[in-house]
Amino acid sequence: MELTCEECGAEIPCDECEKCKKPAPKWAKFCPHCGNELVAKPVLKKKNARQLCSDESCIGIIGRDGLCTECGKRA
């Protein structure tokens, strides 16, 4: 069961909400459809998953060299 990101089209891994039976992201604390409180389950990172820059105002990702591709900040 998965949702699709409206911005980039990526698939979002989901679990079924116990209350409304609709998909809810695995890391969600509440169901986006009915507001039911969920028990969040840890999401395993994919081996080649992107790591976002820790600077919340930056849109870069961390490259293989450990530096942000936009601002140059170290991870």
C-alpha positions as CSV (number, residue, x, y, z in Angstrom):
1,M,0.0,0.0,0.0
2,E,1.6,3.3,-1.1
3,L,0.7,7.0,-1.7
4,T,2.3,9.1,-4.4
5,C,3.9,12.5,-3.7
6,E,2.0,15.2,-5.5
7,E,5.2,17.3,-6.0
8,C,7.8,14.8,-7.3
9,G,5.8,11.6,-8.0
10,A,7.8,9.5,-5.6
11,E,6.1,6.5,-3.9
12,I,5.6,6.9,-0.2
13,P,5.6,3.7,1.8
14,C,2.4,3.4,3.9
15,D,0.5,1.3,6.3
16,E,-3.3,1.0,6.5
17,C,-5.0,3.1,9.2
18,E,-6.8,0.8,11.7
19,K,-9.7,3.2,11.8
20,C,-10.5,4.3,8.2
21,K,-8.5,1.6,6.4
22,K,-6.9,4.2,4.1
23,P,-3.1,4.5,3.5
24,A,-1.1,6.5,6.0
25,P,2.7,7.1,5.6
26,K,4.7,4.7,7.8
27,W,6.3,7.6,9.7
28,A,3.0,9.5,10.3
29,K,1.8,10.1,13.9
30,F,-1.7,10.7,12.7
31,C,-3.8,9.5,9.8
32,P,-3.9,12.2,7.1
33,H,-7.5,11.1,6.2
34,C,-9.3,10.7,9.6
35,G,-6.8,12.0,12.2
36,N,-6.6,8.7,14.1
37,E,-3.4,8.5,16.2
38,L,-1.0,6.0,14.6
39,V,1.8,3.9,16.1
40,A,4.8,5.1,14.0
41,K,7.0,2.3,12.8
42,P,10.7,2.9,11.9
43,V,11.4,3.3,8.2
44,L,14.5,1.6,7.0
45,K,16.6,3.8,4.7
46,K,17.3,2.5,1.2
47,K,21.0,1.9,0.5
48,N,21.0,4.7,-2.1
49,A,18.5,7.0,-0.3
50,R,19.2,10.7,-0.5
51,Q,20.2,12.6,2.6
52,L,18.8,16.1,2.7
53,C,20.9,19.1,3.9
54,S,20.6,19.7,7.6
55,D,20.2,23.5,7.0
56,E,16.4,23.8,6.8
57,S,16.6,26.8,4.4
58,C,18.6,24.8,1.9
59,I,17.2,22.6,-0.8
60,G,20.4,20.6,-1.4
61,I,21.3,17.0,-0.8
62,I,24.4,15.5,0.8
63,G,26.8,14.2,-1.9
64,R,29.2,11.3,-1.7
65,D,31.9,13.7,-0.4
66,G,29.7,14.4,2.7
67,L,29.0,18.0,1.6
68,C,25.7,19.6,0.5
69,T,25.4,20.0,-3.2
70,E,23.9,23.5,-2.8
71,C,25.5,25.3,0.1
72,G,28.6,23.2,0.7
73,K,27.7,22.5,4.4
74,R,29.2,19.3,5.8
75,A,26.6,16.6,6.9
